Amino acid sequence: MMHNVHDSIRDLFSRHVVPSYGRFDLVFDHGKGVEVFDVSGRRYLDMGGGIAVNCLGHAHPAITEALVEQSRKLVHVSNLYYTAEQGRLAAALTGAIGTGKVFFCNSGAEANEGLFKTARKFGHDQGRYEILTAFNSFHGRTLGGIAATGQDKVKKGFEPIMPGFRHIPFNDLNAAREAVSPSTVAILVEGIQGEGGLTPATAEYLLGLRALCDEKQMLLLMDGVQCGHYRTGRFQSFQRILENHSGAQGFLPDGIAMAKSLGGGFPIGAFWLRAPIADLLGAGSHGTTYGGSPLACAVALGILEVIEKEKLADHARQIGGRILSELTSLARQHPEVLASVRGLGLMTGFELVESHPAFTASPRAASLQVCDLFHQAGLLTAPAGSKVIRLLPPLNLRPAEADEALAIIKKVVQSLDGRA
Ligand SMILES: *Cc1c(COP(=O)(O)O)cnc(C)c1O
């Protein structure tokens, strides 16, 4: 007999759901804004944002309205036909990036797959196919995605790994130049490495990769799945990284993958291709049944409208800057617990000192131990690897909510520092 709702749901999972995720022992029921409530009614401040997905928080009326109104009108017709919503969303995304075209899919991994296929098509006639990606990168869990991802843990047990990818150290321009072979056709990087632990690309690196790709006639591809969609204060993170940087005028990658915040929780992915590369994918060359459905596109358009009307890009920059400076001063007070603080806009976080006695007592990763403590205090965050904690809250996070989250973080860090 089950004691309560929590246990009975856990039981359904252990009996019927593939155990591929390491889940925390929390069962959620509903949310509003940055707040989310578990099945016993306990409130949590959701600073993990569903891993950078819930850009307007939970149960935002603009998303509900778009879902309700569009589903009354037209949910799906397939890409055998045209719809206004897909065309309008493509125009909005190209408007935020630059001259080019957009393909719609349903996830981040699929968006990257589209970029891989574009690169292969681009190099096909010269026999070039190899794509360079960075160590510590993350590009999704498909066979192509794990081949591209520069972390052994996602590949283990799934060999043979799809050929055509090689990894290079991130932010190391010389290493990129030295790695280029006659088969190399593209370089793919994240503007800010997310799963790999919150490492922004430097402006010099991005500009250098652009120049290298131009020189060798290779495509420069960027994975903006996590760091994109105004999280850094600009639509794409490279726009933020390169702003006010001399020599960055007119900088554009050749392809950009998007997902996560694009749909605010409704599954949608997309990739943008620069003109004229966009026209390499001619009729019949690529497709997906659900891609760019009027329902998904209506939701994404509704989100963009709110971001623009409420000036959430500037808001993310300001409130993110405040969070970063508060965390930085916390790290200065507790160097035994916090090794460093990094990020941009509302993609910030901190690295823990794994060797601190408070962590070494347990075999559980330091990042997970800290998440557990945050949960006890009513705060959700997103771990990245064994020692980094990310804050990826909604773009409309209020100052008082940021303060509440920071107060919990301070309290937990202080208590850890006291433990020896
Ligand atoms: C989440 C993520 C992906 C994969 O997206 P899915 O929607 O899970 O397939 C790819 N790249 C980056 C940078 C991500 O953060």
The ligand as a MOL file (V3000), in Angstrom:
LIG
                    3D

  0  0  0     0  0            999 V3000
M  V30 BEGIN CTAB
M  V30 COUNTS 15 15 0 0 0
M  V30 BEGIN ATOM
M  V30 1 C 20.1030 20.9070 -23.9750 0
M  V30 2 C 21.1390 21.0910 -24.9960 0
M  V30 3 C 21.1180 20.3570 -26.2060 0
M  V30 4 C 20.1430 19.2420 -26.4490 0
M  V30 5 O 18.8430 19.6940 -26.5010 0
M  V30 6 P 17.6480 18.6160 -26.3850 0
M  V30 7 O 16.4140 19.4520 -26.5740 0
M  V30 8 O 17.7610 18.0000 -25.0340 0
M  V30 9 O 17.8500 17.6320 -27.4620 0
M  V30 10 C 22.0630 20.6540 -27.1650 0
M  V30 11 N 22.9750 21.6070 -26.9730 0
M  V30 12 C 23.0320 22.3310 -25.8280 0
M  V30 13 C 24.0600 23.3960 -25.6840 0
M  V30 14 C 22.1270 22.0780 -24.7960 0
M  V30 15 O 22.2170 22.7600 -23.6530 0
M  V30 END ATOM
M  V30 BEGIN BOND
M  V30 1 1 1 2
M  V30 2 1 2 3
M  V30 3 2 2 14
M  V30 4 1 3 4
M  V30 5 2 3 10
M  V30 6 1 4 5
M  V30 7 1 5 6
M  V30 8 2 6 7
M  V30 9 1 6 8
M  V30 10 1 6 9
M  V30 11 1 10 11
M  V30 12 2 11 12
M  V30 13 1 12 13
M  V30 14 1 12 14
M  V30 15 1 14 15
M  V30 END BOND
M  V30 END CTAB
M  END
